[in-house]
Amino acid sequence: MALRTLSSLGSLAGRRVIVRSDLNVPVSDGVITDDGRIRASLPTISELSEAGARVIVISHLGRPAGEPKQEFSLAPVAARLGELLGRPVAFATDTVGESAHDAVSALEDGDVVVLENLRFNPGETSKDEGVRAAFAAQLAELGDVLVSDGFGVVHRKQASVYDLATLLPSAAGGLIERELHVLEALTEKPERPYTVVLGGSKVSDKLGVIGHLLPRVDTLLIGGGMLFTFLAAQGHPVGASLLEKDQLDTVRGYISEAERLGVTLVVPSDVVVASRFAADADHVVAPVDAIEDTAFGASGIGLDIGPETAATFARIVAESKTVFWNGPMGVFEFDAFAAGTKAVAEALTRVDGLGVVGGGDSAAAVRALGFSDDDFGHISTGGGASLEFLEGKTLPGLEVLGW
């Protein structure tokens, strides 16, 4: 079967269209600090509104554990969506209660409403299929059709993502279509040389994608906290740096497999070692075989790839035709340890081909470091979903749409 898209739903003028978006943006003291996911959701919402649909936007935000919590309210998101659309957007203070029903009843053709955080209801994420289905049935009462457009949650079997799509005529929105087009380009006949850059804190989070992509790529670059497990697997002392000892044998296996396949696996040659995990920590650059030889001794902690490694990674990335990057190279939130991440991001903007920022912390990092979304070939809205797709896993939220 092929993915069902908007055209399969026919005319939507005058119909109540529930749009499952992913508006899970960072909010601090009621202020949105990165509206990337809202902007990515705009094209589908705008298209439906302009077609005369009565648009009901639903999403989660954070992890409120099944009960209303003010810090996780979607009210700021609704306000920002209205600003970006250039028109009023209504907001319902609950998901399936009186406020939601009243707000939906008041909609006219082309109007948009945002309902309160789905995860304020325990049915959204329940492992009990009956509880989940009951919540989905309540949501279904509010709409005539479902447009699933929250790529960041398609790997979750949740009420609004999976169960609701079995109750209403459903199709994928434009954002999901775009994400899949890019991911297919990464997995089916990618233009070469093909480089994957992996960072982030834990190698265990990336094992599946490493295993699935190794036979498909030309070069694999390892940075972030996970690099220290690779260094330890090669016999280097890593001080107090993040280390997953239980993954050492697995990592050694991947190093051997890369060699067998002829894949160039690049582990850093130098790192930035700090006295402690803090923005103002004393720090020095050290070769990877001398991390414990610095003034900090065995208590030194690696917080970024070093300048030599950053230059090497940047050169390889810029010379590639296809690049997928997931995970920062260091603790980019601290200025002193952001250089490696910035170097990779800058190189990705110079790729003469397809350069993909794989969502999650990578997307947050490039925006925090001053890059524009337009600087890159694609910024994914779903870090976890992207990784699971690239691992070859079945994603429930896509399967229910015919994928």
N, C-alpha and C positions, 0 to 999 in steps of 0.2 A: 504493500500500500504506500501511497505517497502522502506527504504531509498535507493536511487540509489547510488551505489559506483563506483569506478574507473573501475572495471571489466565490468560494463555495457556499457562502451564506446568503447570496443574493442581495436584493435591495434591503438596506438597513434603515432607511428613512422612517422615522416615527417609531422605530422599535427600541426597546430597552436593551442596551448592549452592556453587559458586564465585561469590563476589561481588567484582567488580572495582570497588573503591572508589578514591577519590582521597584518600589520607591524607598527601599531600605537604605537611607542616606545617613551619614553621621550628623548628629544634632548635639550641640553643646549649649546648655542654658537657653534652649528654645531657638537657637540660631543654627541654620544648616551650614555646615562648613565645606561641603562638597556636593553640588547639585547635579553631578554628572549623570546619575541614573534617572533623575527627573527629566533632564534634557534628552536623554536617549529614548525616553518613553513618549516624548512629544509628538513625533510624526504619526504614530498610530492613533493617538487620542485626537489629534487635529483632523486626520483624515475621516475618522468616524463622525466627529462633530460637524464637519463641513458637508458630510453626506446626509445630515439631518437625523442622525441617531441620537437617542437620549442616553448619554454616556455615564455609566456608573463605574468609577474607578475603585478597585479594591487592592490592598497591599498589606504587607506586614512592615513593622519597623522594630528592630532589635529583638530581644528575648524577654518579653514581660511575663513569661511563665503562666499564661492562661488567665490573667486578671488585669483589669485596667490600671495603668500606672501613667501618671501625667507626663513623665519624662519620655515616654514612648508614644505619645500622641502624634497622629498624622496631621494635626492642625497646621503646623508650620509648612508641611509639605503641600497641603491644599492651597495655602496662601502663595507659595512659590510657584506652583503650577499655574495659578491664575495670572501671576505676573508674566510668566513665560508665554502663556497663551494670549495674553493681552485682552483678557475678558474675565468676568466674574466666574469663580468656581465655588459651588456650594460645598458645605461640609456637614456631614452627619456625625453626631457625637456618639453613635454606637454602630454596630455592624449589621445586626438583623432585628434591632428593636424598633421602638416607636419613631425615633429620630430618623433612622434609615428609611423606613416606610414612608414617612411624611416627605422626606427630601426627594425620594424617587417619584412619589405621586405628583410633586410640584414641577417635575422636569417638563420642559417643552422641547420640541425638536431642536437639536444642536446644543442643548445645555449639557453641562458637565457637573457631576457631583463626586466628591471623594468620601468614602465611608471610613469610619474609624478603624484603627489597627485590627486586622484579622486575628492576631494572636492574643488579643484581649479575651478571646473565647477559647477555652481549652479544646474545643472540638477541632480547631484548625490543625493542630499538630498531634492529635491523639494517635496512639498506636492501636487503639481499639477501633476497628473498622466501622462498627455500628455507631459509635459516638461521632466519628468523623463524617459518616454518611448523613447523620441527622443534621449536623451543622451545614453540610453542603446543600441539603434539601431546603433549609431555611434561606440560604443565599440564593438558591434557584428561584424562590418565590419573587425575588426582586427584579429578575430579568427575563428576557425572551431568548437571548443567545449569549454565548461566552466567547470572548476573544482573549486567548491566552497569550500574553506578551511579556511575561516576567521570566526572561531566560535565567536569571540568577537563582530561580527556585525549581526549575524543571527536573532537577535530580532528586527532588523531595516528593514523596507520596503523601501529600497533604490535601486537606479538604478542598481548598480553592484551586489547587493545581491539578489534582487528579480526579477526585470524586465529582466535583462540580461539572467537569467536562463530560462525564457519563450521563448527566441529567439534562443538559441543555445542548442544542445544536452548537458545536464548538469548532473553532479554527484558530490557527496561529496568526499572530499579528506580524507586522513588518519587522519589528525588532528581532523576534525569534528567527524569522526568515534570514535576516542579515547575518546573525550570529552563526547560523548553520552553514550559510554560504562560505563564510570565512573558515570555519572549522573543517569543512570538507576540503577546502583548498590546502589545509595543513596536513591532511591525511591521505588524500587521493592525488597522486602525481604532483607533488609540490615542486615548484621551480627550484633548481639547485644552483649553488650550494644552499643546503637547508641547515640552519642552526637553531638549537633550542637552548635557552638560557634559563636555568632554574636556581632560585634562591629561596628566601624565607627561612623560618627557624628550624623546622624539623624535616629531616630526610624521610621519615616515615610517612609524611603527608604526600610525598612525591614518588613513592616506590612504584605505584601502579603506572603512572605516566612514564617513568623512566623505562620500565620494562616494555611497555607497549610501543614507545617511540624509538627505542634504540635501533631496531632493524630498519627504521624509516629515515633517520637523520644522517647528516654527514658529520656534524660537530655538536657536542654537548658541553656547555659551560656550566660549572658548578660554583655558586657563590652563596652569600647569606650564612645564617647560622648552620645550615646543613653541611657547609664545606668542611667543618671540623671533624665530622664523622668520617668523611672521605680522607682527610689528612691522617686521622688516627688509624684508619684501615691501611694506610700506607706506612704506618710505623712511626709517625711524628707525634711527639708530646704536644698537647694542645692547651696546657694550663687549665684555667677555670672556664674555658670556652664551652659553649653548648655542645654536648656530646651525647649521642644515643648509642650506648655500648651494646645494646641488644641488636643493633642493626649493622654491626661491623662485618659480620660474615656475609650478609646480604649485599652490602656495598662492595666488598671484595669480589663477590660474584659478578656484579655489574661492571666492575673495572675489567675483569677477565673477559666478559661477554663483549664489551665494547672493542677490546683488542681483537677478539676473534672475528667480529663483524667488520673490522676496519673503520670503526667510528672513532673520530678524534675526541677523546674525553679530556677536557682541560680543567685541571684543579689549580687554584691560585698558587702563585709563586711567592707572594708576599701578602701580609695582612696588617691591619691597624690594630695594635694591641693596647688596651686601656687598663688603668689601675683598678677600675670598678665600672659598674654599669650606671653611668650618669653622664649628662650632657656636658658637664664641666670637668670630666675625669682627665687626668694626665694620660697622655698616649704617645706611642712611638710606632714607627713602621718597622716590621721585622720580617726576615725571610721565614717561610713556613717551617723550616727545620730548626728555627731558633726562637720559637715563641716563648719558651721558658728561660731563655738566656737574657731577656730584657731585665731592666731594673725591678720589674714587678715579679719576676720569678714565676713560680707555679701558680700564683694568684692572678696573673695577667689574664685578661679576657679579650678575645678577638671580637671586634665590633664592626669591621668593614674589610672588604678586600683592599689590598694595598695599591699604590699608584702604578706600579709596574703591571700588575694583574689587570687593573682598570684599563690601561692602554692596550693591553693584549686583547681583552674582551671587546673593547670598542672597535679595534681594527677588524677582528673576525666578524662581528655583527655588521659593520658597515660594508664589508665585502660580500656579504651573503645576499641571496635573492629572496629567500624566505626565512623569517625569524619569528619564533614564538618565545615570549618572555613571561615567566610567572615567578614572582617572588623577588623582593628587594635584595640588593647585594650586601646591605648592612643596615644598621639602625638609622635609617634615613631621617627619622624624627629628630635626631640630634645633629645639628649642623656639622659637627666635627667628624661624623661618621656617615655622611651622605654622599661623599664624592664618588664612591664606586657605583652607586645606584644612578647618580646623575650622569656619569660617563656612559653607562649602558643606554640610558634613555636618550641621550644626545645622539649616540651612534645609531639608534633605532630610527631616528628621524631622517637619517641619511641613507637608509636602505633603498636601493633601486629595485623595488619589487614589493613584496608583502611583508610589512612589519606589524606584528600583533602584540599588544599589551594584554596579558591574560587576566585582566580583572583583579578583584580583591585588593590586596595591599599594593600590588604593582600599579594599578590605576590610581589609587590614593597617592602613591609616591610621586608619579609624574606630575600630577596636578599640584601637589604640595611644593614641588621643586620648580614650579613656574612654567611648565610646559602646557600647551594647548592641546585639546583633543585632536584638532586638525593637523597637528604635527606628525601624527602617526597614521599608518594605514588603517588600523582598527584598534579600538579599546573595548575589550569585552566587558559586559555588565555582570558577568557571572564567573568568578574565579573557580569556585568548587564545581559548578556545572561544566565549565570548560575542561577542567582537569579530568572529570569523570568521562566526558565525551572522548577525550584523547586517550583515556585508558581503555576505550572500547566497551564501556559499560552501557547497559540499557537504561535510559532515563525515563522514569514513569510519566513525567509531564509531557514528553514528546510522543511516547508510545500511545498514549490515550488520544493524541491528535492524528494518529495514523502513520507516524514515522516508523 
